[in-house]
Amino acid sequence: MTQTTRTLSGLNILLGIWLIATPFLFQMPTGAFWSTLVTGVIITALAAYNYTQTAQGREVSTGAAVANAILGLWIVASMFVYNIAAQVTLWNGVIAGLLVLVFAAYNAYASGQRGAPMR
């Protein structure tokens, strides 16, 4: 599972960087601008931490993975909270948020399985 969790953490790093760039590429209200920017920074940092963990032969942090899953869900919700009207911006946030959510949720699940007996 380490290779899979490392790959998914790496993809979340890339998605976090994309979310950092998004407010500068698409027109957004001020609240959405800062929410997306700050959330992208946090996603990147947490994913980088988990990537480093796996690179050192350790399991991913369940807490960091769960936090990233929640942040991915927030990215999706924030597109509606801030009433993003531009379809490209809206779908960019929804797709990026869902990918972060799914990748981080898998990592959280995988980290919870490390102590589970094989069946």
N, C-alpha and C positions, 0 to 999 in steps of 0.2 A: 504493500500500500504506500510505501514511502515515495516511490516514483510518481504515483498518481497524485498524492497529496502535494508533492513538490510542484508538479506541473500545474495543478489547479491554483496553488498559491502564486505561482509565476503569472498565470493568466489574470488573477485578481490584481497583481501589481500593475500589469498593463492596463486593466480596466480602471484602476484608481488613477493612473496617470492620464488616461483619456478623460476621466471625470474632472480632473484638475484643469485640463485644457478646454473642456466644453464651454464654460462660461465666457471664455474669450472668443470662441468660434461661433456661438449662437447667441442671438439677442435674448436676454432673460430679464425679468424683473429683479430688482436689487436683492430681495430676500432669497430668491432662487439662485441668483449668482453666488452669494456667499454660502448658502447651504450646500450647493453642489461642490463648490471649491473646497470648503472645509471637510465635507464628507469624503471627497476624493483623496485628500491628504491623509485622513485617518485610515481609510481603506488601504491605501498604499503602504502605510506604516505597519498596520497589522498583518497584511499579506507578506510584507518583506520579513517581518519577524518569523512568521510560520515557514517561509521559504528557507530562512537561515537555519531554523530548527531542523528541517528535513535534510538540509545540506550537511549538517553536522551529525546526521544519523539518528536524530531524535524524532519523536512523534510531534505532530503539530499541536499547538495549544488549543484546547477545546474552547476556552474563554475567548481567545482572539478570533477563532473561527465563528463562534456564535455571534460575537459583536459585529463581525463583518457581514454575516447573514442579516442581522437586524438593520445594519446600515444600507445594505442592498435593498431591503424592503422599504426603508425610508426614501431612498432615491426614487423608487417607483411611486410611492405615495406623494412625495413632494412635487412631482409633476402635476398632480391634481390639486394639492393644497395651494400651490402658487398659481393655479389656473393657467398653465402654459398653453397658449393658443396655437403656436406654430407647430404644425404636425411633425416636422423633422426633429425639432427640439424635444417634443413630447415623446416620440417613439425612440429617440436616442436615449433618453433617460429611462424609459420603461425597459428597453432591451438591456442596456448596461446594468441597470439595477437588478433585473431578474437573473442575469448571468452571474453577477457577484453573489446574489442570494443562493443560487443553486450550487456554485462552486464552493462557497464557504459552508453551506449546509452539509455537503458531502464530506468536507474536511472535518467538520464537527462530529458527524456520524462515525467517520473512520477513526478519529481519535478516541471515541468512546468504545470502540471495538477492540482496542489493544489488550484489554484485560479479559476479554470474553473468551470462553473456551471454544475450541474448534469443534464443529459438529459435522 
